[in-house]
Amino acid sequence: MTAIAILFLIISAVVVWGGLAGSVIFLARRPETAFYAEGGEDPGE
């Protein structure tokens, strides 16, 4: 592998695993929403 290929591999791994870690931290801090927005009525009723 060339140096540029290894660099892009490292960058992509950091982006993917960093996003996963960020998502886990966010969900750990705010596990549920406090309220749900109004709407979402079924038009078939």
N, CA, C and O atoms as a Maestro MAE file, in Angstrom:
{
 s_m_m2io_version
 :::
 2.0.0
}

f_m_ct {
 s_m_title
 :::
 protein
 m_atom[180] {
  # First column is atom index #
  i_m_mmod_type
  r_m_x_coord
  r_m_y_coord
  r_m_z_coord
  i_m_residue_number
  s_m_chain_name
  s_m_pdb_residue_name
  s_m_pdb_atom_name
  i_m_atomic_number
  :::
  1 25 0.847 -1.182 0.000 1 A "MET " " N  " 7
  2 3 0.000 0.000 0.000 1 A "MET " " CA " 6
  3 2 0.890 1.242 0.000 1 A "MET " " C  " 6
  4 15 1.964 1.272 0.600 1 A "MET " " O  " 8
  5 25 0.411 2.231 -0.678 2 A "THR " " N  " 7
  6 3 1.170 3.474 -0.720 2 A "THR " " CA " 6
  7 2 0.876 4.299 0.534 2 A "THR " " C  " 6
  8 15 -0.049 4.005 1.292 2 A "THR " " O  " 8
  9 25 1.672 5.314 0.723 3 A "ALA " " N  " 7
  10 3 1.511 6.170 1.898 3 A "ALA " " CA " 6
  11 2 0.164 6.898 1.869 3 A "ALA " " C  " 6
  12 15 -0.478 7.056 2.907 3 A "ALA " " O  " 8
  13 25 -0.257 7.334 0.697 4 A "ILE " " N  " 7
  14 3 -1.535 8.042 0.599 4 A "ILE " " CA " 6
  15 2 -2.710 7.114 0.902 4 A "ILE " " C  " 6
  16 15 -3.705 7.543 1.486 4 A "ILE " " O  " 8
  17 25 -2.598 5.841 0.506 5 A "ALA " " N  " 7
  18 3 -3.652 4.878 0.799 5 A "ALA " " CA " 6
  19 2 -3.757 4.621 2.301 5 A "ALA " " C  " 6
  20 15 -4.859 4.514 2.839 5 A "ALA " " O  " 8
  21 25 -2.648 4.525 2.956 6 A "ILE " " N  " 7
  22 3 -2.636 4.317 4.403 6 A "ILE " " CA " 6
  23 2 -3.199 5.547 5.112 6 A "ILE " " C  " 6
  24 15 -3.949 5.421 6.080 6 A "ILE " " O  " 8
  25 25 -2.838 6.729 4.632 7 A "LEU " " N  " 7
  26 3 -3.356 7.963 5.211 7 A "LEU " " CA " 6
  27 2 -4.874 8.028 5.091 7 A "LEU " " C  " 6
  28 15 -5.559 8.358 6.060 7 A "LEU " " O  " 8
  29 25 -5.401 7.719 3.919 8 A "PHE " " N  " 7
  30 3 -6.851 7.738 3.735 8 A "PHE " " CA " 6
  31 2 -7.531 6.651 4.556 8 A "PHE " " C  " 6
  32 15 -8.647 6.859 5.034 8 A "PHE " " O  " 8
  33 25 -6.901 5.518 4.731 9 A "LEU " " N  " 7
  34 3 -7.449 4.461 5.586 9 A "LEU " " CA " 6
  35 2 -7.560 4.943 7.021 9 A "LEU " " C  " 6
  36 15 -8.575 4.711 7.678 9 A "LEU " " O  " 8
  37 25 -6.541 5.603 7.506 10 A "ILE " " N  " 7
  38 3 -6.550 6.113 8.877 10 A "ILE " " CA " 6
  39 2 -7.609 7.206 9.035 10 A "ILE " " C  " 6
  40 15 -8.347 7.220 10.020 10 A "ILE " " O  " 8
  41 25 -7.681 8.117 8.066 11 A "ILE " " N  " 7
  42 3 -8.668 9.196 8.143 11 A "ILE " " CA " 6
  43 2 -10.085 8.639 8.143 11 A "ILE " " C  " 6
  44 15 -10.922 9.076 8.933 11 A "ILE " " O  " 8
  45 25 -10.361 7.680 7.267 12 A "SER " " N  " 7
  46 3 -11.711 7.116 7.202 12 A "SER " " CA " 6
  47 2 -12.048 6.340 8.473 12 A "SER " " C  " 6
  48 15 -13.189 6.383 8.934 12 A "SER " " O  " 8
  49 25 -11.087 5.640 9.038 13 A "ALA " " N  " 7
  50 3 -11.341 4.912 10.285 13 A "ALA " " CA " 6
  51 2 -11.642 5.878 11.424 13 A "ALA " " C  " 6
  52 15 -12.523 5.614 12.242 13 A "ALA " " O  " 8
  53 25 -10.922 6.986 11.485 14 A "VAL " " N  " 7
  54 3 -11.164 7.987 12.527 14 A "VAL " " CA " 6
  55 2 -12.551 8.603 12.363 14 A "VAL " " C  " 6
  56 15 -13.247 8.827 13.353 14 A "VAL " " O  " 8
  57 25 -12.956 8.877 11.134 15 A "VAL " " N  " 7
  58 3 -14.278 9.465 10.898 15 A "VAL " " CA " 6
  59 2 -15.378 8.488 11.309 15 A "VAL " " C  " 6
  60 15 -16.322 8.878 11.996 15 A "VAL " " O  " 8
  61 25 -15.269 7.240 10.903 16 A "VAL " " N  " 7
  62 3 -16.313 6.247 11.214 16 A "VAL " " CA " 6
  63 2 -16.375 5.965 12.705 16 A "VAL " " C  " 6
  64 15 -17.450 6.046 13.298 16 A "VAL " " O  " 8
  65 25 -15.245 5.634 13.325 17 A "TRP " " N  " 7
  66 3 -15.247 5.301 14.749 17 A "TRP " " CA " 6
  67 2 -15.493 6.523 15.609 17 A "TRP " " C  " 6
  68 15 -16.066 6.408 16.692 17 A "TRP " " O  " 8
  69 25 -15.074 7.688 15.153 18 A "GLY " " N  " 7
  70 3 -15.362 8.918 15.880 18 A "GLY " " CA " 6
  71 2 -16.844 9.231 15.875 18 A "GLY " " C  " 6
  72 15 -17.391 9.681 16.882 18 A "GLY " " O  " 8
  73 25 -17.503 8.993 14.738 19 A "GLY " " N  " 7
  74 3 -18.944 9.186 14.669 19 A "GLY " " CA " 6
  75 2 -19.686 8.223 15.575 19 A "GLY " " C  " 6
  76 15 -20.663 8.595 16.224 19 A "GLY " " O  " 8
  77 25 -19.223 6.994 15.616 20 A "LEU " " N  " 7
  78 3 -19.843 6.009 16.502 20 A "LEU " " CA " 6
  79 2 -19.662 6.415 17.956 20 A "LEU " " C  " 6
  80 15 -20.613 6.359 18.736 20 A "LEU " " O  " 8
  81 25 -18.468 6.817 18.326 21 A "ALA " " N  " 7
  82 3 -18.212 7.236 19.709 21 A "ALA " " CA " 6
  83 2 -19.041 8.470 20.061 21 A "ALA " " C  " 6
  84 15 -19.591 8.558 21.159 21 A "ALA " " O  " 8
  85 25 -19.131 9.411 19.138 22 A "GLY " " N  " 7
  86 3 -19.948 10.600 19.384 22 A "GLY " " CA " 6
  87 2 -21.406 10.261 19.574 22 A "GLY " " C  " 6
  88 15 -22.069 10.844 20.431 22 A "GLY " " O  " 8
  89 25 -21.917 9.333 18.795 23 A "SER " " N  " 7
  90 3 -23.311 8.912 18.926 23 A "SER " " CA " 6
  91 2 -23.560 8.227 20.264 23 A "SER " " C  " 6
  92 15 -24.584 8.468 20.903 23 A "SER " " O  " 8
  93 25 -22.651 7.396 20.682 24 A "VAL " " N  " 7
  94 3 -22.801 6.700 21.963 24 A "VAL " " CA " 6
  95 2 -22.784 7.693 23.112 24 A "VAL " " C  " 6
  96 15 -23.587 7.583 24.038 24 A "VAL " " O  " 8
  97 25 -21.880 8.659 23.062 25 A "ILE " " N  " 7
  98 3 -21.810 9.675 24.119 25 A "ILE " " CA " 6
  99 2 -23.086 10.509 24.141 25 A "ILE " " C  " 6
  100 15 -23.626 10.788 25.212 25 A "ILE " " O  " 8
  101 25 -23.574 10.910 22.965 26 A "PHE " " N  " 7
  102 3 -24.800 11.706 22.902 26 A "PHE " " CA " 6
  103 2 -25.979 10.933 23.483 26 A "PHE " " C  " 6
  104 15 -26.757 11.487 24.259 26 A "PHE " " O  " 8
  105 25 -26.120 9.659 23.118 27 A "LEU " " N  " 7
  106 3 -27.234 8.861 23.633 27 A "LEU " " CA " 6
  107 2 -27.099 8.576 25.120 27 A "LEU " " C  " 6
  108 15 -28.105 8.429 25.814 27 A "LEU " " O  " 8
  109 25 -25.878 8.498 25.615 28 A "ALA " " N  " 7
  110 3 -25.688 8.282 27.047 28 A "ALA " " CA " 6
  111 2 -26.104 9.511 27.840 28 A "ALA " " C  " 6
  112 15 -26.606 9.388 28.957 28 A "ALA " " O  " 8
  113 25 -25.900 10.690 27.274 29 A "ARG " " N  " 7
  114 3 -26.275 11.920 27.969 29 A "ARG " " CA " 6
  115 2 -27.764 12.208 27.868 29 A "ARG " " C  " 6
  116 15 -28.362 12.696 28.827 29 A "ARG " " O  " 8
  117 25 -28.378 11.915 26.717 30 A "ARG " " N  " 7
  118 3 -29.796 12.204 26.501 30 A "ARG " " CA " 6
  119 2 -30.481 10.946 25.961 30 A "ARG " " C  " 6
  120 15 -30.689 10.830 24.753 30 A "ARG " " O  " 8
  121 25 -30.832 10.007 26.838 31 A "PRO " " N  " 7
  122 3 -31.368 8.729 26.364 31 A "PRO " " CA " 6
  123 2 -32.772 8.818 25.761 31 A "PRO " " C  " 6
  124 15 -33.100 8.033 24.871 31 A "PRO " " O  " 8
  125 25 -33.607 9.751 26.222 32 A "GLU " " N  " 7
  126 3 -34.973 9.856 25.718 32 A "GLU " " CA " 6
  127 2 -35.308 11.317 25.468 32 A "GLU " " C  " 6
  128 15 -34.715 12.215 26.066 32 A "GLU " " O  " 8
  129 25 -36.257 11.542 24.584 33 A "THR " " N  " 7
  130 3 -36.729 12.898 24.382 33 A "THR " " CA " 6
  131 2 -37.725 13.256 25.483 33 A "THR " " C  " 6
  132 15 -38.446 12.390 25.979 33 A "THR " " O  " 8
  133 25 -37.761 14.511 25.854 34 A "ALA " " N  " 7
  134 3 -38.656 14.951 26.924 34 A "ALA " " CA " 6
  135 2 -40.100 14.998 26.433 34 A "ALA " " C  " 6
  136 15 -41.027 14.751 27.206 34 A "ALA " " O  " 8
  137 25 -40.296 15.312 25.155 35 A "PHE " " N  " 7
  138 3 -41.639 15.399 24.611 35 A "PHE " " CA " 6
  139 2 -41.578 15.123 23.119 35 A "PHE " " C  " 6
  140 15 -40.518 15.200 22.499 35 A "PHE " " O  " 8
  141 25 -42.702 14.809 22.569 36 A "TYR " " N  " 7
  142 3 -42.816 14.576 21.133 36 A "TYR " " CA " 6
  143 2 -43.627 15.716 20.511 36 A "TYR " " C  " 6
  144 15 -44.545 16.251 21.132 36 A "TYR " " O  " 8
  145 25 -43.282 16.065 19.314 37 A "ALA " " N  " 7
  146 3 -43.970 17.154 18.632 37 A "ALA " " CA " 6
  147 2 -45.406 16.748 18.291 37 A "ALA " " C  " 6
  148 15 -45.719 15.570 18.121 37 A "ALA " " O  " 8
  149 25 -46.256 17.757 18.199 38 A "GLU " " N  " 7
  150 3 -47.644 17.514 17.791 38 A "GLU " " CA " 6
  151 2 -47.694 17.103 16.325 38 A "GLU " " C  " 6
  152 15 -46.788 17.413 15.552 38 A "GLU " " O  " 8
  153 25 -48.750 16.410 15.953 39 A "GLY " " N  " 7
  154 3 -48.927 16.036 14.556 39 A "GLY " " CA " 6
  155 2 -48.801 14.546 14.362 39 A "GLY " " C  " 6
  156 15 -48.886 13.767 15.311 39 A "GLY " " O  " 8
  157 25 -48.597 14.163 13.128 40 A "GLY " " N  " 7
  158 3 -48.463 12.758 12.803 40 A "GLY " " CA " 6
  159 2 -49.797 12.035 12.793 40 A "GLY " " C  " 6
  160 15 -49.869 10.838 13.068 40 A "GLY " " O  " 8
  161 25 -50.854 12.775 12.473 41 A "GLU " " N  " 7
  162 3 -52.168 12.155 12.450 41 A "GLU " " CA " 6
  163 2 -52.306 11.271 11.213 41 A "GLU " " C  " 6
  164 15 -51.725 11.548 10.164 41 A "GLU " " O  " 8
  165 25 -53.081 10.211 11.361 42 A "ASP " " N  " 7
  166 3 -53.322 9.285 10.260 42 A "ASP " " CA " 6
  167 2 -54.345 9.875 9.301 42 A "ASP " " C  " 6
  168 15 -55.480 10.120 9.710 42 A "ASP " " O  " 8
  169 25 -53.984 10.117 8.023 43 A "PRO " " N  " 7
  170 3 -54.962 10.717 7.101 43 A "PRO " " CA " 6
  171 2 -56.094 9.769 6.739 43 A "PRO " " C  " 6
  172 15 -57.106 10.218 6.201 43 A "PRO " " O  " 8
  173 25 -55.964 8.486 7.010 44 A "GLY " " N  " 7
  174 3 -56.992 7.526 6.671 44 A "GLY " " CA " 6
  175 2 -58.153 7.494 7.647 44 A "GLY " " C  " 6
  176 15 -59.156 6.829 7.387 44 A "GLY " " O  " 8
  177 25 -58.042 8.185 8.743 45 A "GLU " " N  " 7
  178 3 -59.105 8.141 9.757 45 A "GLU " " CA " 6
  179 2 -60.229 9.063 9.427 45 A "GLU " " C  " 6
  180 15 -61.201 9.145 10.178 45 A "GLU " " O  " 8
  :::
 }
 m_bond[179] {
  # First column is bond index #
  i_m_from
  i_m_to
  i_m_order
  :::
  1 1 2 1
  2 2 3 1
  3 3 4 2
  4 3 5 1
  5 5 6 1
  6 6 7 1
  7 7 8 2
  8 7 9 1
  9 9 10 1
  10 10 11 1
  11 11 12 2
  12 11 13 1
  13 13 14 1
  14 14 15 1
  15 15 16 2
  16 15 17 1
  17 17 18 1
  18 18 19 1
  19 19 20 2
  20 19 21 1
  21 21 22 1
  22 22 23 1
  23 23 24 2
  24 23 25 1
  25 25 26 1
  26 26 27 1
  27 27 28 2
  28 27 29 1
  29 29 30 1
  30 30 31 1
  31 31 32 2
  32 31 33 1
  33 33 34 1
  34 34 35 1
  35 35 36 2
  36 35 37 1
  37 37 38 1
  38 38 39 1
  39 39 40 2
  40 39 41 1
  41 41 42 1
  42 42 43 1
  43 43 44 2
  44 43 45 1
  45 45 46 1
  46 46 47 1
  47 47 48 2
  48 47 49 1
  49 49 50 1
  50 50 51 1
  51 51 52 2
  52 51 53 1
  53 53 54 1
  54 54 55 1
  55 55 56 2
  56 55 57 1
  57 57 58 1
  58 58 59 1
  59 59 60 2
  60 59 61 1
  61 61 62 1
  62 62 63 1
  63 63 64 2
  64 63 65 1
  65 65 66 1
  66 66 67 1
  67 67 68 2
  68 67 69 1
  69 69 70 1
  70 70 71 1
  71 71 72 2
  72 71 73 1
  73 73 74 1
  74 74 75 1
  75 75 76 2
  76 75 77 1
  77 77 78 1
  78 78 79 1
  79 79 80 2
  80 79 81 1
  81 81 82 1
  82 82 83 1
  83 83 84 2
  84 83 85 1
  85 85 86 1
  86 86 87 1
  87 87 88 2
  88 87 89 1
  89 89 90 1
  90 90 91 1
  91 91 92 2
  92 91 93 1
  93 93 94 1
  94 94 95 1
  95 95 96 2
  96 95 97 1
  97 97 98 1
  98 98 99 1
  99 99 100 2
  100 99 101 1
  101 101 102 1
  102 102 103 1
  103 103 104 2
  104 103 105 1
  105 105 106 1
  106 106 107 1
  107 107 108 2
  108 107 109 1
  109 109 110 1
  110 110 111 1
  111 111 112 2
  112 111 113 1
  113 113 114 1
  114 114 115 1
  115 115 116 2
  116 115 117 1
  117 117 118 1
  118 118 119 1
  119 119 120 2
  120 119 121 1
  121 121 122 1
  122 122 123 1
  123 123 124 2
  124 123 125 1
  125 125 126 1
  126 126 127 1
  127 127 128 2
  128 127 129 1
  129 129 130 1
  130 130 131 1
  131 131 132 2
  132 131 133 1
  133 133 134 1
  134 134 135 1
  135 135 136 2
  136 135 137 1
  137 137 138 1
  138 138 139 1
  139 139 140 2
  140 139 141 1
  141 141 142 1
  142 142 143 1
  143 143 144 2
  144 143 145 1
  145 145 146 1
  146 146 147 1
  147 147 148 2
  148 147 149 1
  149 149 150 1
  150 150 151 1
  151 151 152 2
  152 151 153 1
  153 153 154 1
  154 154 155 1
  155 155 156 2
  156 155 157 1
  157 157 158 1
  158 158 159 1
  159 159 160 2
  160 159 161 1
  161 161 162 1
  162 162 163 1
  163 163 164 2
  164 163 165 1
  165 165 166 1
  166 166 167 1
  167 167 168 2
  168 167 169 1
  169 169 170 1
  170 170 171 1
  171 171 172 2
  172 171 173 1
  173 173 174 1
  174 174 175 1
  175 175 176 2
  176 175 177 1
  177 177 178 1
  178 178 179 1
  179 179 180 2
  :::
 }
}
